[in-house]
């Protein structure tokens, strides 16, 4: 039987890892790579990619909590949708515990983003979480005329302009030029707060997964603020070092263990 604390941390890590920002927790961070672990030149930059994915892309991952296979997760781009006269990518992240873990702590998490296809910002973010007996459901919508994010309960909060949400932040990173040994940044909004997000580009590494062997660039998102955005743990993501910038491996340290998300199957879309 897995204790309650690991179950709660796993549930939050499932969502946080797939949303592309640091998972809660703290631990022996030296087990994750840092920029000092790689040799690189600051003049080395991966160029920006206009469209690293296509409608129909579906990436399936296994989720491991320590030595336990805890469930599966998906990152998907089902279609290009319409939102108030604008074309927007529909981005979806899903995480499900497996039948073994369901008996102890059933997880069914889903988040969706409508992401402007031309200007690459979040129009709408939806989150539906089922973690044991806990459930949460919320929506936020960007209102460009007032520069506010409006939530499901009618409350709204100011934003400096178009921003990224917890899922679109990850897809934006796939499009940007990535300076090896450097960082990129953008405005990020979640939980009624806006803060700068910095993504560090740590270096290059080749990794093997059940989906294949990939040359990768290693990145680490950081929230540069305190409060609810305080970065208590680390999340490191391996993206393919090519025009797809496809995530193939994600690792995070949580308070009493580690979570690893490994690519199992790829559908590239058209």
C-alpha angles and dihedrals in degrees: 000000000000114000122245096253096058090046092054092046092049092052093051092043092053090059098036096050093049091045089060101240135100117295119227121262142060133242147133096332094181088079089072119072122258132193090267089065092066134063112221146142121243087222089066112097131168106226123242116268118214096204115010091166139034136212108283096036110147125177119189120200138184116229118216125189103197104306093340120101096221105176148296136286136196135203110197142175101197099174152325107269136188122250119179091328094316128110112236137178113241106222121191133187121186132181127186131178115229127247092269094052092040090070090060105029121354115211125192110164127169131175128179135189133192102211122190107250095212106035098026104228134125119269097171136006125193128187129187117178130183112177114163105302092341119099131177132176125180142154133198125193128194114234106199096190094059098025092233139128112229119205132208093263091057097255116129134198131200122255127189091237136300108353141179126255129214093279104031089055088069095049091047089056089056090060101044130094106259117211108206108236091013137080145238128213144198141160116277130192127198137141093013094304135100122211139159115266120207122196114200117208103214104181144275131302138162117233135184122221134166086262092058145280115301139187104226146188113222119223136179124200117215130187108221098209143069133237114050088355095055107136102232097161141021133254120190122188130194112213122187113261094233140072092292097060085199118179110239103164136021127183131184135176116223129186098277105016146346137280123211126190114196128189113246106167138013131205107180101196126214 
